[in-house]
């Protein structure tokens, strides 16, 4: 519990109205998408970078825990105040697009800018910001950078890290730094921006981000490949890409997801479908788009695709994407609790990965529907359990640990986009050696010697 004198000192820094300790605010900032609750001692709303600096310096001097927070939409507890302290919330004031430069094709934003808002603004100017996490309508750019968010378009366009040119951040002692430059090339000094991206708020508080933009493609078409089984679909993924296909997205849904979509939402999909691959291709001329669709259709059919559809209009495109976007909510027919993991493997290992995941499901007598971003090897594995049955929940987490071990054994990793946070921290020793974990801890110590920033996360 933070002493009252510290609360009063913080009020002097940011103003009385921007420090909240009432029960309503404490509850509102006690949870994220994990639905677990850890109550902070106070919520602080800094108005600008200078106030962030002063708050951090004070908290560092007095050993008060600070948890940076954007929208709180994370799936791994990255914004949870597990040790109390203050939540430093940027969404109230630090939510402005500072600049959109059409000449250099960059945008400069504050961390509280919502992803979808930025996308709409740059598209008005014929530009394009590709990273599109499923939470884009409410997740913030600061959170996207802190987690290195991906999204459906990552198959062609990459992750958030591929668009961060530079950023400003405040260290725990209050020092303000700039990492990276507003240039295409920059090889001077250590890549500090690269270290801060995906650091989950454990090293510094990001206050400004300079992002690379692209010209917006003029044309886009949506496709769907229907397969009788998962193995054929997973083979089609890496083989079509190796043949030169560059789809914007190549999303995967297995037969359990297809069944759930039909039963819960009445989506019109073939009863016999063992797996679906859906996505978009884009380009600036019709020939380019059709060429890409031709590669996909030929490769899919060579690998067991029984039907290849191309949306004739926007309505058909929306129907296909409606199915993919509702994959997650539909699978609640299989259990009241979903243990949602986002493993990532080399694309050539996708057939083996899915087979091993389903085998683990059979071993534990659990249903594990899978979907996700097959085009970049990132699969959402959903271990479904009865949340009221403690033994079944325990069994679910045992299955998750076994899945993680299998994935790492294949050269994969624990997370492709959700991050580690609190929920995956116990499994870090599966993916990293003792020497690697010690290196992470030394990096943390170098940035944050008093351990005030987002403590208890990432196993460090």
Buried (B, 14 or more C-beta within 10 A) or exposed (E): EBEEEBBEBBBEBBEEEBBBBEEEBBEBBBBBBBEEEBBBBBBBBBBEBBBBBBBBBBBBEBEBBBBBBBBBBBBBBBBBBBBBBBBBBBBEBBBEBEEBBEEBBBBBBBBBBBBBBBBEBBEEBEBBBBBBBBBBEBBBBBBBBBBBBBBBBBBBBBBBBBBBBBBBBBBBBBEBBBBBBBEEEBEEEEEBBEBBBBBBBBBBBBBBBBBBBEEBBEEBBBBBBBBBBBBBBBBBBBBBBEEEBBBBBBBBBBBBBBBBBBEBEEBEBEEEBBBBBBBBBBBEEEEBBBBBBEBBBBBBBBBBBBEBBBBEEEEBBEBBBEBBEBBBEBBBBBBEBBBBBBBBBEBBBBBBBBBBBBEBBEEBEBBBBBBBBBBBBBBBBBBBBBBEBEEBBEBBBBBBEBBBBBBBEBEBBBBBBBBBBBBBBEBBEBBBEEEEBEEBEEBBEEBBEBBBBBBBBBBB
